[in-house]
Amino acid sequence: MNPPPRIASLDQFRGYTVLGMFFVNFVGGFQAIPAIFKHHNTYCSYADTIMPHFFFAVGFAYRMTLLRRLASDGPATAYGKVVRRCLGLVLIGAVIYHLDGGVKNWTELETLGVAGFLKQSFQRNLFQTLVHIGVTSLWVMPVMAARPAVLTAFAAGSAVLHVVLSHWFYYEFAMNRPVIDGGPLGFLTWTVPLAAGALAHDLLKLRPGAWQQLLGWGGVLMLAGYSLSCLNAVTSPAGLKLGPQPSASDAASRSLLIEPPFVPPSRPINLWTMSQRAGSVSYLVFGAGCSLAVFAGFVWACDVRTVRVGIFGTLGANALAGYIIHDLVAEAIKPYAPKDSPLWFALAAFGLFLAITYLLVRYLEKNNIFIRL
């Protein structure tokens, strides 16, 4: 049985996302690079839009392949493959990111014990991109083949649960630990862009090339994400602690609108603030909308106008290989690229990094070597 044809817009969108990750991960540490290309914990920058794109692409492909396998192989085989893939991503992530802490000798290990190991080792380092994708995919698995209304309700419920837990204890924990990309409970809100990708699949299956609808829904979600972030400006009711709040006199004179995305905030932050570190609901709803809008552009360019960009195709078809390789190449170049380098040198170093990484991924592609789970 021949495999189904690849979706050009999805491959190109995924390739753009991988290239964007290469750029922000490499240049983010240079002082000369504008703030919009760096990750922040208190507002959404361009760099912070990249990771939701990955989840969007995962959600699109996840729903497409699961529905196909359920029809051809049955539930046991289809869901078995999902579980193995997700656990494989978590295992690869554990090898790449490592666990927290460590011991220097046998006595320390005995003193730590099993309970200490479990408490210490799984709070921060492990929960990064690949692990988040694996855990979130497992969380969504029970409804990934369900009707769009069920999937939407599940994503909304996950977001609400994250808000409740953040108000209870998790926001303070996440920001003070600090965690990475939402930490151990980040899967609750990473569900939002993943579900958005799955629903985009359904829309394009019914209406191929429907980029206008994708763009429209992207705008709705971006506005919803920004509206949620504006709850930061509302003084909390008595007994409800949402984080640092302005005094009553200041609150009366301040607008209910906060700064838009890509602009640093002027008021204290709380759990409504767009934050990749906290995995906040406002950030992931806005990120999902941004992904829909960007993907709409690729649907128009690739599926309607048949445009193709070579580097996007190469990186999009072998994204996991690119993800693994790019860290190794960066580690080889960055020791001779100091953080206080002038802008021209930082960009030149990125150019060298990109050339080497692309050549390696392109070599794998030409030899039909693809790393997939």
C-alpha positions as CSV (number, residue, x, y, z in Angstrom):
1,M,0.0,0.0,0.0
2,N,1.5,3.3,-1.1
3,P,1.8,6.0,1.6
4,P,-0.5,9.0,1.2
5,P,1.0,12.1,-0.5
6,R,2.6,14.6,1.9
7,I,0.9,17.8,2.6
8,A,3.1,20.6,1.2
9,S,1.8,23.3,3.5
10,L,2.4,21.3,6.6
11,D,5.9,20.3,5.6
12,Q,6.8,23.9,4.7
13,F,5.2,25.2,7.9
14,R,7.1,22.7,10.0
15,G,10.3,23.6,8.1
16,Y,9.8,27.3,8.8
17,T,9.2,26.4,12.5
18,V,12.5,24.4,12.7
19,L,14.4,27.3,11.0
20,G,12.8,29.8,13.4
21,M,13.9,27.5,16.3
22,F,17.4,27.4,14.9
23,F,17.5,31.2,14.8
24,V,16.1,32.1,18.2
25,N,18.0,29.3,20.0
26,F,21.3,30.3,18.6
27,V,21.1,34.2,18.6
28,G,19.1,34.6,21.8
29,G,22.2,34.8,24.1
30,F,23.8,37.6,22.1
31,Q,23.5,41.1,23.7
32,A,23.3,42.8,20.2
33,I,20.2,40.8,19.2
34,P,16.9,42.8,19.6
35,A,14.7,41.7,22.5
36,I,11.9,40.5,20.2
37,F,14.0,37.6,19.1
38,K,14.7,36.4,22.6
39,H,12.6,34.3,25.0
40,H,11.0,36.2,27.9
41,N,9.1,35.2,31.0
42,T,6.8,38.2,31.2
43,Y,5.5,38.7,27.7
44,C,5.2,37.0,24.3
45,S,8.0,37.7,21.8
46,Y,8.7,36.4,18.3
47,A,10.9,33.7,19.9
48,D,8.0,32.6,22.1
49,T,5.7,32.0,19.1
50,I,7.9,29.2,17.7
51,M,7.2,26.4,20.2
52,P,3.4,26.6,19.8
53,H,4.0,26.1,16.0
54,F,5.6,22.7,16.8
55,F,2.5,21.6,18.8
56,F,0.2,22.8,16.1
57,A,2.1,20.8,13.5
58,V,2.1,17.8,15.8
59,G,-1.6,18.1,16.4
60,F,-2.4,18.3,12.6
61,A,-0.3,15.2,11.8
62,Y,-1.4,13.3,15.0
63,R,-5.1,13.5,14.1
64,M,-4.5,12.7,10.5
65,T,-2.4,9.6,11.1
66,L,-4.5,8.4,14.0
67,L,-7.8,8.5,12.1
68,R,-6.1,6.7,9.2
69,R,-4.7,4.0,11.4
70,L,-7.9,3.5,13.2
71,A,-9.6,2.9,9.9
72,S,-6.9,0.5,8.5
73,D,-5.4,-1.2,11.6
74,G,-8.0,-1.0,14.4
75,P,-7.9,0.7,17.8
76,A,-5.3,-1.7,19.5
77,T,-2.7,-1.2,16.8
78,A,-3.3,2.5,16.3
79,Y,-3.2,3.5,19.9
80,G,-0.3,1.1,20.6
81,K,1.7,3.1,18.1
82,V,0.7,6.4,19.7
83,V,1.9,5.2,23.1
84,R,5.2,3.8,21.8
85,R,5.9,7.1,19.9
86,C,5.1,9.2,22.9
87,L,7.2,7.2,25.3
88,G,10.0,7.2,22.7
89,L,9.9,11.0,22.6
90,V,10.1,11.1,26.4
91,L,13.0,8.8,26.5
92,I,14.9,10.8,23.8
93,G,14.1,13.9,25.8
94,A,15.5,12.4,29.0
95,V,18.7,11.5,27.2
96,I,19.1,15.0,25.7
97,Y,17.9,17.2,28.6
98,H,18.9,15.0,31.6
99,L,17.3,14.9,35.0
100,D,17.7,17.5,37.8
101,G,20.4,17.2,40.5
102,G,22.8,14.3,40.9
103,V,25.1,12.6,43.4
104,K,28.8,12.5,43.8
105,N,29.2,9.2,45.7
106,W,27.3,6.1,46.8
107,T,26.7,7.6,50.3
108,E,24.8,10.5,48.8
109,L,22.7,8.2,46.6
110,E,21.8,6.0,49.7
111,T,20.9,9.1,51.6
112,L,18.8,10.5,48.8
113,G,16.7,7.3,48.5
114,V,14.0,6.5,46.0
115,A,11.6,9.2,47.4
116,G,14.3,11.8,47.3
117,F,15.2,10.9,43.8
118,L,11.6,11.1,42.6
119,K,11.1,14.5,44.3
120,Q,14.4,16.0,43.1
121,S,14.9,14.7,39.6
122,F,11.7,15.5,37.7
123,Q,10.9,19.2,38.3
124,R,12.8,21.2,35.7
125,N,15.3,19.9,33.2
126,L,13.3,17.0,31.8
127,F,10.3,19.0,30.8
128,Q,11.4,20.6,27.5
129,T,10.1,20.4,23.9
130,L,10.3,16.7,23.1
131,V,9.0,15.6,26.5
132,H,6.2,18.1,26.5
133,I,5.2,16.8,23.0
134,G,5.2,13.2,24.3
135,V,3.3,13.9,27.5
136,T,0.8,16.2,25.9
137,S,0.1,13.7,23.1
138,L,-0.6,11.0,25.7
139,W,-2.9,13.4,27.6
140,V,-4.9,14.2,24.5
141,M,-4.9,10.6,23.1
142,P,-8.4,9.6,24.6
143,V,-10.1,12.4,22.5
144,M,-7.7,12.8,19.6
145,A,-10.1,10.8,17.3
146,A,-13.3,12.3,18.8
147,R,-15.6,14.8,17.3
148,P,-14.3,18.4,17.0
149,A,-16.7,19.6,19.7
150,V,-15.3,17.0,22.1
151,L,-11.7,17.8,21.3
152,T,-12.4,21.5,21.7
153,A,-14.1,21.0,25.1
154,F,-11.2,18.8,26.3
155,A,-8.7,21.6,25.4
156,A,-10.8,24.2,27.1
157,G,-11.2,22.0,30.2
158,S,-7.4,21.4,30.3
159,A,-6.9,25.2,30.1
160,V,-9.3,25.8,33.0
161,L,-7.7,23.1,35.1
162,H,-4.3,24.8,34.5
163,V,-5.7,28.1,35.7
164,V,-7.2,26.5,38.9
165,L,-3.9,24.7,39.7
166,S,-1.9,27.9,38.9
167,H,-4.1,29.9,41.3
168,W,-3.8,27.2,44.0
169,F,0.0,26.7,43.9
170,Y,1.5,26.0,40.5
171,Y,2.2,29.6,39.1
172,E,4.3,30.4,42.1
173,F,6.1,27.1,41.9
174,A,6.7,27.5,38.1
175,M,8.1,31.0,38.3
176,N,10.3,30.5,41.4
177,R,11.7,27.0,40.6
178,P,11.9,28.1,37.8
179,V,10.6,25.5,35.3
180,I,11.1,25.4,31.5
181,D,8.3,25.7,29.0
182,G,5.5,25.2,31.5
183,G,7.2,22.5,33.6
184,P,5.5,19.3,34.8
185,L,2.0,20.6,34.3
186,G,2.7,22.4,31.1
187,F,0.9,19.6,29.1
188,L,-2.4,21.1,30.2
189,T,-2.0,24.3,28.2
190,W,0.2,22.8,25.4
191,T,-3.0,20.9,24.7
192,V,-4.4,24.1,23.2
193,P,-2.1,24.6,20.2
194,L,-2.0,20.8,19.7
195,A,-5.9,20.7,19.5
196,A,-5.8,23.8,17.2
197,G,-3.6,21.8,14.8
198,A,-6.0,18.8,14.9
199,L,-9.0,21.0,14.2
200,A,-7.1,22.7,11.3
201,H,-6.7,19.2,9.8
202,D,-10.5,18.7,9.9
203,L,-11.2,22.0,8.3
204,L,-8.8,21.4,5.4
205,K,-10.1,17.9,4.9
206,L,-13.6,19.4,4.4
207,R,-12.4,22.5,2.6
208,P,-9.0,22.1,0.9
209,G,-7.2,25.4,0.6
210,A,-9.5,27.2,3.1
211,W,-6.8,29.6,4.2
212,Q,-9.3,32.4,4.9
213,Q,-11.1,30.4,7.5
214,L,-7.8,29.4,9.2
215,L,-6.7,33.1,9.2
216,G,-10.1,34.1,10.7
217,W,-10.0,31.6,13.5
218,G,-6.4,32.5,14.1
219,G,-7.4,36.1,14.6
220,V,-10.2,35.0,17.0
221,L,-7.8,33.0,19.2
222,M,-5.1,35.7,19.2
223,L,-7.7,38.2,20.4
224,A,-8.9,35.7,23.0
225,G,-5.4,35.2,24.2
226,Y,-4.8,38.9,24.5
227,S,-8.1,39.4,26.3
228,L,-7.2,36.7,28.8
229,S,-3.9,38.5,29.4
230,C,-5.8,41.7,30.1
231,L,-7.3,40.1,33.2
232,N,-3.9,41.0,34.7
233,A,-5.3,44.6,34.9
234,V,-8.4,43.6,36.9
235,T,-8.0,43.9,40.7
236,S,-8.7,40.5,42.2
237,P,-11.8,39.9,44.3
238,A,-11.4,39.7,48.0
239,G,-9.7,36.5,49.0
240,L,-8.6,35.6,45.5
241,K,-4.8,36.1,45.1
242,L,-3.8,36.2,41.5
243,G,-0.3,37.7,42.0
244,P,1.0,41.2,42.4
245,Q,-1.7,43.8,41.9
246,P,-1.7,47.6,41.6
247,S,-3.0,49.6,44.6
248,A,-6.7,50.7,44.5
249,S,-5.8,54.3,43.6
250,D,-3.5,53.2,40.7
251,A,-6.1,50.6,39.5
252,A,-8.8,53.3,39.2
253,S,-6.6,55.3,36.8
254,R,-5.2,52.5,34.7
255,S,-6.7,51.1,31.5
256,L,-8.2,47.7,31.5
257,L,-6.0,47.0,28.4
258,I,-2.4,45.9,28.9
259,E,0.4,46.1,26.4
260,P,-0.1,43.9,23.3
261,P,2.0,40.9,22.6
262,F,5.7,41.6,21.6
263,V,5.7,44.6,24.0
264,P,7.2,44.4,27.5
265,P,4.6,44.8,30.3
266,S,4.5,47.9,32.5
267,R,2.5,46.4,35.4
268,P,3.2,43.5,37.8
269,I,2.9,40.1,36.3
270,N,0.6,37.3,37.4
271,L,-0.9,34.0,36.2
272,W,-2.7,35.8,33.4
273,T,0.5,37.2,31.9
274,M,1.7,35.7,28.6
275,S,4.6,33.5,29.8
276,Q,6.3,30.6,28.1
277,R,8.0,29.8,31.4
278,A,4.6,29.5,33.2
279,G,2.8,27.9,30.2
280,S,0.1,30.4,30.9
281,V,-3.4,30.0,29.3
282,S,-3.2,33.5,27.7
283,Y,0.1,32.7,26.1
284,L,-0.9,29.3,24.6
285,V,-4.3,30.6,23.4
286,F,-2.5,33.5,21.6
287,G,0.2,31.1,20.4
288,A,-2.4,28.7,18.9
289,G,-4.0,31.6,17.1
290,C,-0.7,32.8,15.8
291,S,0.1,29.3,14.6
292,L,-3.3,29.2,12.7
293,A,-2.6,32.5,11.1
294,V,1.0,31.6,10.0
295,F,-0.2,28.2,8.8
296,A,-2.9,30.0,6.7
297,G,-0.2,31.8,4.9
298,F,1.5,28.5,4.1
299,V,-1.8,26.9,2.9
300,W,-2.3,29.9,0.5
301,A,1.3,29.9,-0.7
302,C,1.9,26.1,-0.9
303,D,-1.5,24.5,-1.5
304,V,-3.2,27.2,-3.5
305,R,-0.2,28.9,-5.2
306,T,2.2,25.8,-5.3
307,V,5.1,27.7,-3.8
308,R,8.0,25.7,-2.3
309,V,11.1,26.8,-0.4
310,G,13.8,24.2,-0.5
311,I,15.2,24.6,3.0
312,F,11.7,24.5,4.5
313,G,11.1,21.2,2.8
314,T,14.3,19.7,4.0
315,L,13.9,20.7,7.6
316,G,10.2,20.0,7.7
317,A,10.6,16.4,6.4
318,N,13.3,15.6,9.0
319,A,12.4,17.9,11.9
320,L,13.5,15.5,14.7
321,A,17.0,15.0,13.1
322,G,17.3,18.8,12.8
323,Y,16.3,19.3,16.4
324,I,19.0,16.8,17.6
325,I,21.7,18.0,15.3
326,H,21.3,21.7,15.9
327,D,22.3,21.6,19.5
328,L,25.5,19.7,18.7
329,V,26.5,22.2,16.0
330,A,25.7,25.1,18.3
331,E,27.9,23.7,21.1
332,A,30.8,23.5,18.6
333,I,30.5,27.1,17.5
334,K,29.4,29.1,20.5
335,P,32.6,28.8,22.5
336,Y,34.1,31.2,20.0
337,A,31.1,33.4,19.7
338,P,31.0,35.5,22.9
339,K,27.7,37.0,24.1
340,D,29.0,40.6,23.7
341,S,29.9,40.1,20.0
342,P,28.8,42.9,17.7
343,L,25.6,42.2,15.6
344,W,27.5,41.4,12.4
345,F,29.6,38.8,14.1
346,A,26.5,37.2,15.8
347,L,24.7,37.0,12.5
348,A,27.9,35.6,10.8
349,A,28.2,32.9,13.5
350,F,24.5,32.0,13.0
351,G,25.1,31.8,9.3
352,L,28.0,29.3,9.8
353,F,25.8,27.3,12.3
354,L,22.9,27.2,9.9
355,A,25.1,26.2,6.9
356,I,26.6,23.2,8.8
357,T,23.3,22.1,10.3
358,Y,21.5,22.4,7.0
359,L,24.2,20.4,5.2
360,L,24.0,17.6,7.7
361,V,20.2,17.4,7.5
362,R,20.3,17.7,3.7
363,Y,22.8,14.8,3.6
364,L,20.4,12.6,5.6
365,E,17.5,13.6,3.2
366,K,19.5,12.8,0.1
367,N,20.3,9.3,1.5
368,N,16.7,8.7,2.5
369,I,17.6,8.7,6.3
370,F,14.7,10.2,8.3
371,I,14.5,10.1,12.1
372,R,10.8,9.6,13.0
373,L,8.9,7.9,15.8
